[in-house]
Amino acid sequence: MNKSAFEAILRRDRIIILASLVVLTVLAWFDLIRLADDMEMGGMDMTGFRMIPAGQALMMPASAPWQPIEFAYVFVMWIVMMIGMMTPSVAPMILVYARVGRHATETGPFASVAWFAGGYFLAWVAFSLVATSLQWALERAALLTPMMAGTSNIVGGMLLILAGLYQWTPLKDVCLRQCQAPLGFILSRGGFQRATTSSLALGFRHGGYCLGCCWALMVLLFTLGVMNLFWIAALAILVLLEKVVPSGRGIARIAGLAFLAGGVWMLFQSS
């Protein structure tokens, strides 16, 4: 294979993978917009009821315990939300992994790249399960409204302060560095993995670092509104800037200061 043909394949791989990631992100956001619109219910009085994020205008009495189907719907909602929020920021890592794979094998990196991406999102599926359980607990404690917004300025302020402090921690630094250097992450862990299980494990490991970097930001949704599209988009943009902008560490710390200020303000509001 001559050099020009090889470079053409590289470009094709990147285009196909990038297009797939764009489509995945768009579909996730389309579903989130649909769910948010469904939960609005056109301004109807929802007193005494809670909405189920199913896109079918389902509701339950607010005092009724969660049913398994409701837990499943909320779990899927969190998975879709994490895909919509995290796909843009993980795209550079996936594209670099595909490029390394193309240089490492002549058979094409698509299958291994798909497993790598699957491993990454598997970490966020695990987080979604924890987030769903936390949402259930907060709702049972009357700390979330039936529309999935926080009810307590004290809890909201504490979550903001927690997120603000975490933005300055060494653990945040370690995890963010792994996310900011895709090639270094891949090469330091053996490079491209042809085996399905190895590629899946590598993706899951990167997802673990990403989770370590961003979990506190995701928890803020319990304060800002689990289905508040403005804050979902704002946090997704913050995650993207932290990872792809050279001054991402500074951006993270500035955001941390803003969270701290917001948390203190909320605590004062509750007094």
N, C-alpha and C positions, 0 to 999 in steps of 0.2 A: 504494500500500500504506500503510495507516494505521500509526501508531506501535505500537499494541498487537500487531498482527499481525506487524510486523517484529521486535519483541522476542520474540514466541513462536517465531519461526524461529530467532533467535539461541539461545534456550534449547534448542530441539530439536537444533540443530547440536552444541552442547556436550555434550548428553546422548548423542547417537549416537557422537560421537568418543571421549568418555570411556569409554563402555561398550566400544567397540572396543579401547581401550588396556587396559582391565581384563581383557577376555577374552584378549588377546594375552599379557599378563603371567601370567595363571592357566595358560594352556596351556604356556607356557615352563617355569613352575615344576613343573607336573605332569610334564612330560617329564624335568626334572632329578631329581625325586624318583624317578621310575621307573628312570632310569639308575643313580642312586646305590644304590637297592635291588637292582638287578640285579648291580651290581659287588660287593655284600656277599657274595653267593653263600651266604647262610645260615651263615656261619662256616666254610665249607669251607677246607681247606688249599690255598692257591694257590701254594705254593713251586714256583719254576721256571716259573711262567706269569704272563702279564700279561693283564689284562682289556681288552676292546675295548668302548668305551661305545656299544653298539648296541641295548641293551635286549633282547638275544637270548641272553644268557649266553655270548657268544663269548669265546674266549681264544686266546692264541698263546704258544708257548715264549718265555720272557723274553729269551733270547739271540738270537732270530730277528729279522732286520731287518724294519722296517715294510713292509707291503704297501700299494699305492695305496688299497685299500678301507679299510684301517685309518686311513690319513691322512685320508680323506674322512670317516669316522665321527668322528674327533677334531675335525676342522674344524667339522662340524655341531654337535657338542657345545658348542664354544666359541661358535658363533653363537647357539645357544639360550640359553646361559648369559648372554651379553651382552644379549640381548633381555629376559630375566627380570630382570636386575640394573638395566638402564638405562631401561627403559620408564617406571617410576614417576617418575624424576627428570626425564625429558624431557617428561612429560605437560603441565606448565604452559606450556612453550614451544609445543607443538603446539596447545593450546587457544587461546592468545593468537594464534597464526598464523591459526587458523580464524576467530577473532572479527574480526581485521583484514580477512581475506578476505571475510567476510560484509558488512562495511561498504564494501568496495571493489568488489563485484560483486553483481549481482542473480541471477546464474545458479547460485550456490552454490559454496562453496569446497572441496567434498569431494575432487574429483580432485586439485587442487593441494596440498591438505593431505596426501593420501596420498603424492604424489610428494615432498613435503617430508620426511615421516616416512621414506620410502624412502631418500632421500639421507642422512638422519641415520644410519640403521642401516647404510647402505653403508660409512660410515667405520668402524663397529665390525666389519663383515665383514672389512674389510682388516686390522684389528687381530687378528681371530680367525685369519686366515691366518698372521700373524707369530707369534701365540701357539702355534699348532699346530706350526710349524717349531721354535720354541724348546723346546716340550715334547719333540719328537723328539730334539733335540740333548741336552737334559738327561738324557733316558732313555738315550741311547747312551753318555753319560758316567757312567752309574750314579749320577746325582744325583737321580733320581726312582725311587720304588718301582713295582712293577707295578700298584699301586693308586693311582698318581699323587700320592703324598705325597713331600715332600722327605726326602732321606737325610743331608744334610750340614748340621750346625749352623753351619759357617763360611759356606756359601753362603746359608743361611737368614738368618743374622744380618746378612750384608752386604746382602741384599735389603731387610730391615726397615730398616736404617740408611739405605739409598738412598731408600726411600719416605718415611721420616721427614724426611730433609733436603729432599726435593722439596716436601713440604707447606709449606715456608717460603720457597720460591723465588719471585722476581718472575714467572716464567713461569706458575707455579701461580696467582698472583694475577690475572694478565691473563686467563687462560682461565676462571677461576672467575667473574670479574666478567661475562663474556659469558654465562655460564650462569645467573647470578642475575638478570639483567635482560632477560626475554624481549621485552618491547615495545621497549626501547631497541635490542636487537640487530636486530630486524626493521626498525624504522624507519630505523636508521642504514645499512641496506643496501638501501634502495629500497622497503621496504614489501612488501606482498603481491605475489607473482609469479604472474601468470596462466599464463604459458608453462610447459610441462612441464619443459623443460631448465633454465629459470631457477629454478623451484621446487625441482627436484632438486639443483641446484648450491648453493642457499641452505641446504637441509637438510644437505648434505654438509659445507658450511662450518661450520655449527653443530656437526655431529658431530666435526669436526676440533678445535674448541675444547673440546668435552666430552672427547675423547680426550686432549688436552693436559692437561686437568684431572685425569683419573682413571687414566691408564695405569699409573702406579706402584702404585696400589691393586690393579689387576687382576693385576699381576705378583706380588703377594704371595701369590696362590693357589698359586704354585709352592712356597711355603714352608708355607703353612697347610693345603694340600690342595686339589688342583684340583677334586675332587668332594666336598669337605667342605661339606655343606649349611649347617651353622652359620656357617662363615666366609663363605660366599657371601652368606647373608642379612645378616650383620653388615656386610660391606663395602657391600652394596646400601643398607642403612639409612644408613650413614655418607655415601655419595654423595648420597642424598636430603636429609639434614640439611644438608650443606654448601651445597646449591643453593637450598633453599627456606626455611631458617631465616634471619632477619635477621643473626644472629651466626654465619653459616656459616663466615666466614673464621676466627673464633676456634676454632670446632669443628675445622676442618682443622688448625690449628696445635697444638691439644691432642692430636689424634690423632697428629700428627707426633712429638710428644714421647713418646707411648706407644710408637710404632714404634721410635724411637731407643732407648728403655729396653729394649724387647724384643730388639732387635738386639744390644745390648751384652750382655744376659744370655745370649743364645744363643752369642755368641762366647766368653764365659767358660765356658759349659758344655762347649765343645769343647776347652778347654785342660786 
